[in-house]
Amino acid sequence: MDPLTRLERDGYITFPNGTTWKIGERLSDEALQTEMYPYESRTVYECTKIAGPETGMKAAIKVSCTRTY
């Protein structure tokens, strides 16, 4: 399954290094970049590592989406 599809459906993402992160509270509102094509939206979330070394570690993840319409 595509990692971003899993993020949207289940609220977690697994990276190629084998770590899995549970997405938590949104830390910023969606930011839109519309001055230049392709357009991009970005949101930052708090997350917690649930698999891999140092389980329980907290971090922030920026999720970006490029829009080409």
N, CA, C and O atoms as a GROMACS GRO file, in nm:
protein
  276
    1MET      N    1   0.085  -0.119   0.000
    1MET     CA    2   0.000   0.000   0.000
    1MET      C    3   0.089   0.124   0.000
    1MET      O    4   0.193   0.127   0.066
    2ASP      N    5   0.048   0.224  -0.073
    2ASP     CA    6   0.119   0.351  -0.078
    2ASP      C    7   0.124   0.413   0.061
    2ASP      O    8   0.020   0.421   0.128
    3PRO      N    9   0.242   0.459   0.108
    3PRO     CA   10   0.253   0.515   0.244
    3PRO      C   11   0.159   0.633   0.270
    3PRO      O   12   0.106   0.644   0.381
    4LEU      N   13   0.136   0.720   0.172
    4LEU     CA   14   0.047   0.834   0.196
    4LEU      C   15  -0.099   0.792   0.204
    4LEU      O   16  -0.177   0.854   0.277
    5THR      N   17  -0.137   0.687   0.132
    5THR     CA   18  -0.272   0.633   0.145
    5THR      C   19  -0.292   0.579   0.285
    5THR      O   20  -0.397   0.602   0.346
    6ARG      N   21  -0.192   0.506   0.337
    6ARG     CA   22  -0.201   0.453   0.473
    6ARG      C   23  -0.207   0.567   0.574
    6ARG      O   24  -0.280   0.558   0.673
    7LEU      N   25  -0.132   0.673   0.551
    7LEU     CA   26  -0.135   0.789   0.641
    7LEU      C   27  -0.275   0.846   0.649
    7LEU      O   28  -0.325   0.873   0.758
    8GLU      N   29  -0.339   0.864   0.535
    8GLU     CA   30  -0.475   0.919   0.533
    8GLU      C   31  -0.575   0.823   0.596
    8GLU      O   32  -0.664   0.866   0.669
    9ARG      N   33  -0.562   0.694   0.568
    9ARG     CA   34  -0.660   0.596   0.614
    9ARG      C   35  -0.642   0.559   0.761
    9ARG      O   36  -0.739   0.555   0.836
   10ASP      N   37  -0.516   0.532   0.802
   10ASP     CA   38  -0.490   0.475   0.934
   10ASP      C   39  -0.424   0.569   1.033
   10ASP      O   40  -0.422   0.541   1.153
   11GLY      N   41  -0.368   0.682   0.984
   11GLY     CA   42  -0.305   0.777   1.074
   11GLY      C   43  -0.161   0.745   1.110
   11GLY      O   44  -0.109   0.799   1.207
   12TYR      N   45  -0.096   0.657   1.033
   12TYR     CA   46   0.046   0.634   1.056
   12TYR      C   47   0.117   0.613   0.923
   12TYR      O   48   0.054   0.586   0.821
   13ILE      N   49   0.250   0.626   0.928
   13ILE     CA   50   0.330   0.611   0.807
   13ILE      C   51   0.457   0.533   0.842
   13ILE      O   52   0.516   0.555   0.947
   14THR      N   53   0.498   0.441   0.752
   14THR     CA   54   0.621   0.365   0.768
   14THR      C   55   0.720   0.411   0.662
   14THR      O   56   0.689   0.415   0.543
   15PHE      N   57   0.840   0.446   0.707
   15PHE     CA   58   0.944   0.494   0.617
   15PHE      C   59   1.033   0.378   0.572
   15PHE      O   60   1.033   0.272   0.634
   16PRO      N   61   1.110   0.397   0.463
   16PRO     CA   62   1.196   0.290   0.411
   16PRO      C   63   1.298   0.237   0.513
   16PRO      O   64   1.344   0.124   0.499
   17ASN      N   65   1.334   0.317   0.615
   17ASN     CA   66   1.430   0.270   0.715
   17ASN      C   67   1.366   0.179   0.820
   17ASN      O   68   1.434   0.135   0.912
   18GLY      N   69   1.235   0.150   0.806
   18GLY     CA   70   1.165   0.058   0.896
   18GLY      C   71   1.099   0.124   1.014
   18GLY      O   72   1.032   0.055   1.091
   19THR      N   73   1.113   0.254   1.032
   19THR     CA   74   1.046   0.321   1.143
   19THR      C   75   0.902   0.352   1.105
   19THR      O   76   0.872   0.384   0.990
   20THR      N   77   0.814   0.343   1.204
   20THR     CA   78   0.673   0.374   1.184
   20THR      C   79   0.635   0.483   1.282
   20THR      O   80   0.669   0.478   1.400
   21TRP      N   81   0.563   0.583   1.231
   21TRP     CA   82   0.523   0.700   1.309
   21TRP      C   83   0.372   0.714   1.309
   21TRP      O   84   0.308   0.705   1.204
   22LYS      N   85   0.314   0.734   1.427
   22LYS     CA   86   0.171   0.762   1.445
   22LYS      C   87   0.153   0.913   1.441
   22LYS      O   88   0.217   0.985   1.517
   23ILE      N   89   0.066   0.959   1.354
   23ILE     CA   90   0.042   1.102   1.339
   23ILE      C   91  -0.058   1.147   1.446
   23ILE      O   92  -0.161   1.083   1.469
   24GLY      N   93  -0.025   1.258   1.512
   24GLY     CA   94  -0.109   1.309   1.619
   24GLY      C   95  -0.167   1.445   1.585
   24GLY      O   96  -0.221   1.466   1.476
   25GLU      N   97  -0.156   1.535   1.679
   25GLU     CA   98  -0.217   1.668   1.670
   25GLU      C   99  -0.155   1.751   1.557
   25GLU      O  100  -0.034   1.748   1.534
   26ARG      N  101  -0.239   1.826   1.489
   26ARG     CA  102  -0.192   1.920   1.387
   26ARG      C  103  -0.129   2.039   1.457
   26ARG      O  104  -0.191   2.100   1.544
   27LEU      N  105  -0.005   2.072   1.419
   27LEU     CA  106   0.067   2.182   1.482
   27LEU      C  107   0.054   2.312   1.405
   27LEU      O  108   0.080   2.420   1.461
   28SER      N  109   0.015   2.305   1.278
   28SER     CA  110  -0.001   2.427   1.199
   28SER      C  111  -0.118   2.410   1.103
   28SER      O  112  -0.150   2.299   1.061
   29ASP      N  113  -0.180   2.521   1.071
   29ASP     CA  114  -0.284   2.517   0.969
   29ASP      C  115  -0.219   2.492   0.834
   29ASP      O  116  -0.100   2.513   0.815
   30GLU      N  117  -0.299   2.447   0.740
   30GLU     CA  118  -0.248   2.421   0.606
   30GLU      C  119  -0.194   2.551   0.545
   30GLU      O  120  -0.262   2.653   0.545
   31ALA      N  121  -0.072   2.545   0.494
   31ALA     CA  122  -0.011   2.659   0.426
   31ALA      C  123  -0.015   2.632   0.276
   31ALA      O  124   0.022   2.523   0.231
   32LEU      N  125  -0.059   2.729   0.201
   32LEU     CA  126  -0.069   2.713   0.056
   32LEU      C  127   0.033   2.800  -0.014
   32LEU      O  128   0.050   2.917   0.020
   33GLN      N  129   0.101   2.742  -0.111
   33GLN     CA  130   0.193   2.817  -0.196
   33GLN      C  131   0.130   2.818  -0.334
   33GLN      O  132   0.128   2.717  -0.404
   34THR      N  133   0.080   2.935  -0.374
   34THR     CA  134   0.008   2.944  -0.500
   34THR      C  135   0.070   3.044  -0.596
   34THR      O  136   0.015   3.070  -0.704
   35GLU      N  137   0.184   3.103  -0.559
   35GLU     CA  138   0.246   3.202  -0.646
   35GLU      C  139   0.314   3.139  -0.767
   35GLU      O  140   0.318   3.200  -0.874
   36MET      N  141   0.366   3.018  -0.752
   36MET     CA  142   0.438   2.952  -0.860
   36MET      C  143   0.379   2.814  -0.884
   36MET      O  144   0.335   2.747  -0.790
   37TYR      N  145   0.378   2.772  -1.008
   37TYR     CA  146   0.332   2.639  -1.046
   37TYR      C  147   0.448   2.542  -1.035
   37TYR      O  148   0.558   2.583  -1.072
   38PRO      N  149   0.437   2.419  -0.988
   38PRO     CA  150   0.315   2.358  -0.936
   38PRO      C  151   0.283   2.410  -0.796
   38PRO      O  152   0.373   2.448  -0.720
   39TYR      N  153   0.156   2.412  -0.762
   39TYR     CA  154   0.110   2.460  -0.633
   39TYR      C  155   0.139   2.355  -0.526
   39TYR      O  156   0.146   2.236  -0.555
   40GLU      N  157   0.156   2.401  -0.403
   40GLU     CA  158   0.187   2.308  -0.294
   40GLU      C  159   0.112   2.349  -0.169
   40GLU      O  160   0.096   2.467  -0.139
   41SER      N  161   0.066   2.249  -0.095
   41SER     CA  162   0.008   2.274   0.037
   41SER      C  163   0.091   2.195   0.138
   41SER      O  164   0.141   2.087   0.109
   42ARG      N  165   0.105   2.252   0.260
   42ARG     CA  166   0.187   2.191   0.363
   42ARG      C  167   0.115   2.202   0.498
   42ARG      O  168   0.053   2.304   0.528
   43THR      N  169   0.125   2.096   0.577
   43THR     CA  170   0.074   2.095   0.713
   43THR      C  171   0.175   2.023   0.801
   43THR      O  172   0.238   1.927   0.757
   44VAL      N  173   0.192   2.068   0.924
   44VAL     CA  174   0.287   2.007   1.018
   44VAL      C  175   0.207   1.938   1.129
   44VAL      O  176   0.113   1.994   1.184
   45TYR      N  177   0.249   1.814   1.161
   45TYR     CA  178   0.183   1.734   1.264
   45TYR      C  179   0.284   1.688   1.369
   45TYR      O  180   0.400   1.664   1.338
   46GLU      N  181   0.238   1.676   1.494
   46GLU     CA  182   0.316   1.609   1.597
   46GLU      C  183   0.302   1.459   1.572
   46GLU      O  184   0.196   1.413   1.529
   47CYS      N  185   0.407   1.383   1.598
   47CYS     CA  186   0.397   1.239   1.579
   47CYS      C  187   0.482   1.167   1.683
   47CYS      O  188   0.569   1.226   1.747
   48THR      N  189   0.454   1.038   1.698
   48THR     CA  190   0.524   0.952   1.793
   48THR      C  191   0.571   0.827   1.721
   48THR      O  192   0.494   0.765   1.648
   49LYS      N  193   0.697   0.790   1.742
   49LYS     CA  194   0.751   0.669   1.680
   49LYS      C  195   0.692   0.547   1.750
   49LYS      O  196   0.702   0.536   1.872
   50ILE      N  197   0.630   0.455   1.672
   50ILE     CA  198   0.567   0.337   1.731
   50ILE      C  199   0.638   0.208   1.692
   50ILE      O  200   0.604   0.102   1.743
   51ALA      N  201   0.737   0.214   1.601
   51ALA     CA  202   0.816   0.097   1.564
   51ALA      C  203   0.954   0.142   1.521
   51ALA      O  204   0.969   0.245   1.455
   52GLY      N  205   1.055   0.064   1.558
   52GLY     CA  206   1.193   0.097   1.525
   52GLY      C  207   1.268   0.140   1.649
   52GLY      O  208   1.212   0.140   1.758
   53PRO      N  209   1.396   0.178   1.634
   53PRO     CA  210   1.475   0.222   1.749
   53PRO      C  211   1.412   0.345   1.815
   53PRO      O  212   1.351   0.429   1.749
   54GLU      N  213   1.429   0.353   1.945
   54GLU     CA  214   1.381   0.468   2.023
   54GLU      C  215   1.230   0.488   2.013
   54GLU      O  216   1.182   0.600   1.997
   55THR      N  217   1.154   0.379   2.022
   55THR     CA  218   1.008   0.386   2.021
   55THR      C  219   0.962   0.482   2.130
   55THR      O  220   1.016   0.481   2.241
   56GLY      N  221   0.865   0.564   2.099
   56GLY     CA  222   0.812   0.664   2.191
   56GLY      C  223   0.868   0.803   2.166
   56GLY      O  224   0.818   0.901   2.222
   57MET      N  225   0.970   0.813   2.082
   57MET     CA  226   1.029   0.943   2.052
   57MET      C  227   0.925   1.032   1.983
   57MET      O  228   0.846   0.984   1.902
   58LYS      N  229   0.926   1.160   2.016
   58LYS     CA  230   0.835   1.257   1.955
   58LYS      C  231   0.909   1.336   1.848
   58LYS      O  232   1.030   1.359   1.858
   59ALA      N  233   0.837   1.377   1.744
   59ALA     CA  234   0.894   1.457   1.636
   59ALA      C  235   0.781   1.533   1.569
   59ALA      O  236   0.664   1.515   1.602
   60ALA      N  237   0.818   1.618   1.474
   60ALA     CA  238   0.721   1.687   1.391
   60ALA      C  239   0.743   1.642   1.247
   60ALA      O  240   0.857   1.628   1.203
   61ILE      N  241   0.635   1.619   1.176
   61ILE     CA  242   0.642   1.578   1.036
   61ILE      C  243   0.567   1.680   0.953
   61ILE      O  244   0.454   1.716   0.983
   62LYS      N  245   0.633   1.727   0.846
   62LYS     CA  246   0.568   1.816   0.752
   62LYS      C  247   0.516   1.731   0.635
   62LYS      O  248   0.593   1.659   0.572
   63VAL      N  249   0.388   1.740   0.609
   63VAL     CA  250   0.326   1.667   0.499
   63VAL      C  251   0.299   1.768   0.387
   63VAL      O  252   0.228   1.866   0.406
   64SER      N  253   0.357   1.741   0.272
   64SER     CA  254   0.341   1.831   0.156
   64SER      C  255   0.265   1.759   0.046
   64SER      O  256   0.277   1.638   0.028
   65CYS      N  257   0.188   1.835  -0.025
   65CYS     CA  258   0.112   1.783  -0.138
   65CYS      C  259   0.128   1.879  -0.254
   65CYS      O  260   0.094   1.996  -0.242
   66THR      N  261   0.179   1.830  -0.367
   66THR     CA  262   0.194   1.912  -0.485
   66THR      C  263   0.069   1.900  -0.570
   66THR      O  264   0.021   1.790  -0.597
   67ARG      N  265   0.017   2.012  -0.611
   67ARG     CA  266  -0.106   2.015  -0.692
   67ARG      C  267  -0.069   2.067  -0.830
   67ARG      O  268  -0.008   2.173  -0.842
   68THR      N  269  -0.106   1.993  -0.932
   68THR     CA  270  -0.068   2.029  -1.068
   68THR      C  271  -0.187   2.069  -1.155
   68THR      O  272  -0.176   2.068  -1.277
   69TYR      N  273  -0.296   2.103  -1.096
   69TYR     CA  274  -0.413   2.144  -1.176
   69TYR      C  275  -0.412   2.289  -1.206
   69TYR      O  276  -0.502   2.339  -1.273
   0.00000   0.00000   0.00000
